[in-house]
Amino acid sequence: MRAQQQTTYLLGFFLASMLTALPLPAAEPEAAEAPLAEQLRAVETAFAKTMADRDHAAFAAFLAAETIFFAGNRELRGKEAVAAAWRPFFDGEEAPFSWQPEVASVLDSGQLGLTSGPVLDAAGIRVGTFNSVWRKKPEGGWEIVFDKGCPPCGG
């Protein structure tokens, strides 16, 4: 009986030491990106809040100088063109639409990120989906470089 206990103990010890010697899988990219992705989600949320706050100047501050926004099949190129085209959306006391990020993802390099989510009309009905590409600025923070909306996408 004693020999059988020793064999069981040694077998258990051997298996445990083999398992601890195996290399652990690398951390999932999502886990590695979580802090930057959450930072980008917060930036997109602040960007969306400019519409709710009716603050066109704050909206424009998020735009990269070379930003491109798509309006249907037309491109709006540059910060000034985008800001001017969006100016009418900031007129009036009530926002004509809102948006919020459902997705926020950042490349492993930390230099580019994507946000996407629903666009809601003034009554809160989903009328589209936004897709935005953000670039990390050298001095820190994020700026939007591409934005394209589309009809509501399936989940």
N, C-alpha and C positions, 0 to 999 in steps of 0.2 A: 504494500500500500504506500509506504514511504517513497519508493522509487517512482511510482505513478504520480504522486504529488509533485515530486521534483521535476519530472518530465513535463507535466502540465505547466508548472511555474516557468521553466526554461523556455517552453514553447511560447507562452504568453510574453515573456520578456523579449524573446527574439522578434515576435511580430510587432510589439510596441516599438522596439528600436528600429525596425525596418520602416515603419510608418513615419517615424519622426525624421528619418534620413531622406525621405522622398522630398523633392522640391515642391514647394507650395505654388499653386497657380498664381499668376500675376493678378493684381487687383483689377476688378472689372473697370473698364474705361469710365463707365457712368459714375462709379464711386470716386475715381480720381478727379472727374470733372465737376463733381457736385458743388464745391464752393463757387467756382466760376459760373456754372450754369445758374445757380441761385442768385448770384450777383447780376447776371444778365436778365433773369426774370424780374428782378427788382427794378432794373433800368427800364425794361419794357413797360412795366406797371407805372413807373413815373412818367414815361413818355405818354401813355394813354391818359394819365391824369391831367395832362395839359389840356386835353379836349374838355374833360369834365369841368376843369377850372376856368375854361374859356381864355387860356393864356397862350396866345399865338407866339409871342416872343420866346416863351419857354419851349414850345414845340420846335421852333426853328433852331434852338440851341442844341438839339439832339442830332441835327442833320450834318453829315459830312459835307465838306465843300463840293465834292464830286458825286454826291448822292444821285441815285436814279430811282424814281418812283414811276410805276407803270399806272397809267390811267386808261383802262381798256387796252387797246392796241397801240396806244401812244406812249412815248417815253417823256417824262419830265426830267431834264438833266440839270443838275446843279442845285445847290442850296437855295439860291434866290428864286429859281423857277418853281421849285417845289413849294417853298414858303408862300410865294405869290398865289399859286394854284389852290393851296389849302386855306388861304386867308378867309374866303367866304364861309368855310365851315365853322369859323370861330365867331361869326357875327351872331347876334342874338343872345338871349339869356340861357336858352336850353341847348345842349349839345344835340346835333342831329343824329349822332351815332356814337358808339363806344366800342372798345375792344379790350381784350384781356389775354394774356399769354396762357396757353395750355401746355405748350412745348417750349422749352429753353434748353439748347444744347450748344456746347462749345467744343471746337476742335482740340485735340490733345496739345497742340502748340499754344493754345490760349489766345490766339490772334483773331479768330473769326467765330461768330456764333450765329445761331438761327433761333428766331422766335416765331411762333405761329399760334393762332387761336381764332376764336369766333369774333365776328363783327356783328354788333347788335344795333338795330334801329332804335329810335327814341322810345319806342314802346317795349324794348327789351327782346324783340324777336330776332332770331339769328337770320341775317341776310347775306352773310359771306364769311370768308376766312381770310385772314391776313397772313402773309409770309414775309418776314423781314430778316435781312442779313446785317449783322453788326460787326464792326471792326474795333479791336482794342486800340486805343490811342497811345502813342509813345509815352505821353505824360500821365497815363492812367485814365480810366473811364472808358466809355464806349460811345461810338457814333454809328448812326444807321447809314449804310451804304446802298442797300437795295430794299425796295418794298414793292410787293405785288399782291394784290387781292384777287380772290376768285370766288365763285359761288360756294355755298356751304359744302365742305368736304365731309365725307363719312368718317366716323371715328375709327 
